[in-house]
């Protein structure tokens, strides 16, 4: 980083950021800090994207917050955490998760929390501690396939495994049934993509990022209150204090080089730069509706057409008359159920839910299906997931549901077999237009919330470079696998 460059602009620069999720809010905030005049556009009524939260009135007359599902704030989310430090330098609103077991009907619970943080000790401790990884049962594991997890590299891994599905890779790996079910299948499913459709290279990268190559281990944190209260209200206040113009409930019809952003209704905004930070389908549709951009940027026009969303996910929140068993973890992954993938007990995590539970004597539970069948019916999914939970946690059968809220989401990115070769990156062949989001092709390991934030930092730095302004620091876990030579620092700067 060239520290001789100025940190802030000395002349007017206007940027329109389209999309108010993690990627868009990150881009808007970092640009506004550097003196860029930012307009942030979000078509929904609130910021947040898949991290959004909004109020819902229950049958008992109280108002509770609901959202798109529980998010784990892993400690190697360096760039996202740096953004959150703008609203709380100590990150005091985050609380450590006290264990996060994988539960099933077939095997005893297995908790992957509390392992040593630094690799390779984390891997060795898992091999020693986990009943799923008994050495006598590991003799049939395919050695070369297993070594691919330890030899991750951006070039070689995607060259060799992007044309293979995650399911085929796990078949080739030939792990014992219990290890595959409780560790690998649960892990692969957590990224919203069905394993039969998901790129094996993407799954290997995520295993590298979450477990094999970060110095923070598998432990994660969760906000002490709902996402609106903990994150989006203070972030909005921070953006406004920097002069950002935030417009929610504002949809975009098209963009034109120059740059002009035309809103639904005809209002036009002029800008020097545009950051497109929507969900993948919205980004694809917006470029399709912008013929001038397609003519100017044929490479972007071609690659954006290959971007798609993955299977729907289902989130059901239940308010019950009594609590679950005392020993149940606040967050549990679920193995080998046809639909149910995780259970979150929000009254043991969030302040608002805890207040409701103390007043009523009940509980607030969220059931999540990460990759549901196409066309899934919300009401049917709600009943099915509750039934499956009752088969795992018997006490659920005796709870009375006071109210429930179920929604189906269709905005998670697909990482299909072979898709890396055509996935657009942050930079485009349209000068002044950049992309950001958890669906964008990245040159270093990252995923989910951190992929959104990291891609936004890259988009911000592209704007700053054009005006000779010092870039924002960008961090990642080491980009090479355990068997490659690389420093073991907590985080590695990548720009």
N, C-alpha and C positions, 0 to 999 in steps of 0.2 A: 504494500500500500504506500502510495506517494503522499507523505504527510505535508509536503510543501504545497499541495493543492489546497485551495480554500475549502472550508467545510460547508459554507452556505453560498447561495446565489447572490450576485449583486445586480441582477437584471431580471425583468419579469419573464417567467416561464409558466405556461398553463398546461396542466395535465388533467384529463378526464379518466377516472378509474371506473370501469363498468363491473359491478359485482361487489357486494358488501359482506362477503364471507371473510374467512381468515386471510386469504390471499389479497383480496381487494383492500381490506382494512389495513393490513400490513403495508401494502404499497402506498396507500394514501397517507398513513402516519409518517413513514420514513421520508417520503417526498416533502410533506409539509414541514417536517423538522429542518429540512435543508433549504427552506425558503421558496419552494415551488407552490404556486397557487393551484390547489387541488379541488376538484369537484368529484365527489363520490356518489355513484348512482346505484341504487338497489331497488329491484322491482317489488320485493316483498315489503311488508309493513314494518319489518325490523331488520337490523343488521344481524349477521351471524352465519348465514348459510346453514350447513349441517350442524353447526354449533349453536344455532339460534335457540332461544327460549321465549315463550309467550304465555300469557295468563289464560286459564280456563276455569270457569265457575263450576263447582261440583254440585251434586244433588243436595248436599247439606248446606248450600249457600256460601261456602267459603271459596276463595280464589286460590288456585294452586298453579305453579308454573309447569309447563310441559315442553317437550322438545323432540328432536330427531334421534335421541338415544344417548346413552352414556359414552363419554370419551375419557380415555386414560391419558394423562399428561406425563408421558415418559420423560426421564431426566436427560436423555440425549436429544431432546427437542431443543437444541441450542438456540436456533434462530427464533423460534416461536416464543421461547422463554425470554429472550432478549426483548422482544416486543412487549410481552406482559410486564417486564420490569419497568416499562414506561408508566404503568399505572400502579405498580407496587414493587419498588426496588428490591425488597426482601422476599417477594413472592409469598408473603405471609398468608394469603388467601388460599394457598394450596396445602392440602394435608396428605401425609403419606397413606397409601392404601395398606391396610393391615392384612396382608395375605390375599391371594386371589387363586383359590383352588379351581381345578377342573373336576367337575362332578359328572357322574353317570349312573345309570341303573346297574351296570355290569361290574364295575370295579370300584374300590374305595376311592374317596377323594384324594387327589394328588395336588399338592401346593408347590408351585414353582417360585414362590417368593422366598426372600431371605437367603438366596445364594450369594456367594462372594461376588463382588461387583466386577472385578477385572478379569478379562480373559487372559490365559486359558483356564484360570482357576474356577471360573463359573462353570465351564463345561465339565471339568474334572469332578467338581462337586456334584453336578447333576448326575453324572454317570455313577458315582458312588452312592448317592442318596436315593435316586429314583427307583421304585420297584418296577417301573415300566422298562427299565434299561438293564435288566440282568444280563451279565456278560455271557452266561451260558446260552441265552436266547438270541444273542447278537451275532452268532457265528455265521448266519446266512446273509447278513447285511452285505450289500454290494459295495465293495471297497472303493472303486473308482467313482461311483455315484456319491458316496458319502464324502469323499475328498473334495468334490465340487463345492460343498458347503464351506470348506476351510480354505479354498483357493479362489474365493470370489475376486473377480476383476471386471470392471465395466465392459471392457472389450471382449475378453475371452468368454465370460459367462453368458452374455447375450448372444454371442456368435454360436455357442455350442448348445444352448438350452432354450432360446426364445421360441424355437419352432417345435418344442415339446410341451405338452400340457403338464401342469403341476400334478395332476392325478397320475399320468404316465411316469413322471419322475419318481413319485412316491412308490408306485408299483415296482419300478426298477430298483429303488433303494432297498426294498424288501425288509423293512423294519418289522420287528415283532408286532402282532396285531394291537396289543395294548399300547405300545409306544407310538404306533402310528395314530391310533384313535385319540389318545390323550394329549399328545404333543403336536405331531405334524398336521393331522387333519384339522384340529382345533385352530392351530396357528394359521394355516392356509385359508380357512373359512373366515377368519377375522377381517379380511380385506374385501369383503362383499362380493368376491368373484367365485363362482363355482369352480372347484378344482379341475373339472374336466375341460373347462374353457380357458383357464388362467395360464399365462405363460409360466413355465418352470423357472425361467431366468428371473422373472419378477419375484417369485416366491423365494428363490435362493438369495436374492438381494435383500429382501425383507428379513430373512433369517439372519443374515450378516448384520444388518442394521440394528435389529432389536435384541440380538442375543450374543452373537459371536465376536463382535468387534467394537462394542462401546464399553467404556470404562465405568458406566453407571449401573450396569446390571439390568435385571428385568423389573426392578421396582419402579412404581409410578405413583403419581399423586392425583388428587381430585380436588376441585374447588369446594370450599366449605359452604357455598350456597349456589343457587341456580346460575346458569351462565349469563343471563341478562344482568342480574345484580352484581355478579362477581367480575364480569369481563366487559360486556358490551356497553353498559351505562358509563363506567369510568373511561373506556376507550373513546366513546362518543364525546365525552366532556373534554378529553385530551385533544382530540382532533379539532373540536370547535375552538379550543383555546389557541390553537395554532392557525386559525383562520380558514380551516377547511369547510367547504360547502357540502353538507350531507343531505342527500335527497332520497328518502325512502318512498316506496310506492311509486317508483319512477321506472318505467320500462323504456328500452331503447329499440327503435325500429331499424336503424342502419347507421353505418359510419362511412365517411368518405375521406379519402386522402386530403391532407391539407392542414389540419384535420377538422372535420365537422361531424358532430354526433347529433343525430336527429332523434328526438324523443317521441314516444307515442303521443299523438296530439299535434305534432308539427314543430314544437319548440326546438331550436337548434343551438348547440353549444360549440364554440370554437376552441381549439386547443393546439398546442405544439406537439403534444404526445398523447397517446391513448394506451392505457393498460387494460387489456381484456381479461378479467378475472372472474368469469361466471362459471357455472357448472359446465361440463363438457358438451351436453346437448345444446344448451343455450349459446355457447360460443360457436358451435358448428352452424346453428341456425342463423346467427347474426351475420357471420361471414357470407353465408349463402344469400342473405338478403341485402348484401352490400356489393353490387356488381363492380363498382369502381375499384374496390379493394381487391377483388378477385382478378381483375385485369392487371393491376399494379403488382400483385404478389401471387404469381401462379404456383409457386412452391407451397405457400401457405394454403392456397385454395385447394390444392391436391391433398395435402396431409390432413387438413382439418376435416375433410370428408370421411376419413377413416376413423375418426374419434367417435366413440359411442359410450353409452351408459351400460352398466352391467345389470344383473338381475335385481329385481326390487328387494328392498328390505322392509321389515315390519317392526314397528315399535308399539308395544302395548303397555300402558301404565295402569296399575290397579291400586285402588285405595280400599283397604280391608278393615274388618272390624277388630281384628286381633293381630298380634305380631307373629312372625315366624320364630322358629327355634332360636334360642339365645346364641348358639354357636355359629349360626350361618354368617358367612363372610358378606361384606357389603357388595362385593362384586365376585361373581363366579362364572367361569366358562362352562359350557355344557357339551359333552361328547356324545355322539352317536344317537341323537334324537333327530327325527325327520325334519323338524322345523326349528325348534328352539335352540339358540346358540349361546345365550348368556342371560344372567339374572342380576339385576342391580337393586339393592335395597336402599332407596334414596333417603329414607328416614334415618339411616345410619351414616349418611354422608352430608346431606344438605340441610341447612338451617331451617328453611321454610317447611320442608317435609317433616323434619324432626318436631317442629312446633305443632303441626297438625297431628302427628302421631301421639304426642304427649297429651294433647287435648282430648283425643278420641279413644286412646288406648289401642289404636290400629297400627297399620303399616302402609308404606308406599313402596310398591315393587314395580320394576320395569322389566318386561321380557322382550328380548330382541332376537329376531331372525335376520341374519346377515345376508343371506342369499336365498330368497324365497322363490317359489315357482312363478313363472310369468302369469299375469292375470290373477294373482292371489287375491282372495276376497278378505277384506279387513276383519269382518265379524267372525268368519270361519277361522281365520288365523288366530284371532284372540282366544277363541274357545280351545283350539288345538294346542296352543302354547301353554295355556293354563293347565290343561289336562296332562301334558307332558311334564310340566313342573311337578304336578301332584304325584306323578309316578316316581320322581326323584326325591322330592321332599314330602313325605307322607302328611306332615302337618298342614300342608296347603289344602288338603281335602276338607278340612274342618273350618276353613276361613270363609267368611261371607264377604263377597265383593260389594262394597258400598257404591263405587263408581268406577268407571274405566274410560280410557282414552286410547284409541288405536288409530295409527296412520300408516300408510304405505308410502315409502320414498322411492323415487325413480331418478336419482341424481348422482349416484356414485359412479366413478369411472370404471370402465372395463379395461382390463389388461390382458387382452386376448392373446392366444398363441400367435406369434409372429408379428405382433402389433408394434414392437419397439422400432422396427425399421422405418415405419411411416408415421410415428407419433411426432407431432410438432414440438419444438423446444420453445424456450422463452423468447429467443430472438426470431424475427421473421424477416422475409424479404420485402416487407413494407416498412420503409424508413419511418421511425416514430411510433410504430405499433409493436407492442410486446404482449406476451401471454403469461399468465400466472394461474396456478391452481394445482390440485393434487392429481390432475390428469396429464400434466405437461411432462415431456421427456426431460429428465435431469441427468447431468453428467456425473453425479456422485450419489451415494446411497442416502435415501430419505423416503419417507412414506407418510400418508395420511396428513394430520395437521402440520407436521414438520415439512412435508413436501409443499404444501400450500404456502407456508411462510418463506421457505428457502427460495422457491421460484419467484416469489414477490420481491425478495431482496435482489435477485438477479435482474428482474425487470427494472427496479429502482436504479440499480447501478448502471444499466444501459442508458437511462435518462441522464444520470449525473455525468457519465463519461462524455456525452455529447456537449456538455457545458463546462467541462474541465473542473468538476467538483469532486472532492475526495469521496471515494465509494464507501458504502456501508460495509463493515466487516461481515463476512459470510463464513459459517462453520459447518463442519460435517464430522462424522465418525471417520476413522481411517478408511480410505477407499479400497484397500487391498485386504485379502483374507488373512487368517491367522498364520498361514504357512508362508506368507510373503513378508519381505522385509519392510517394516514401517514403524514409525514411532508409536509408542503406547500412551501418548498424551490424552488427557480427558477429551479434548476436541481438537480437530485439525482445521486451521484456517484454509479456506479454498480461494479466497480473493482478498 
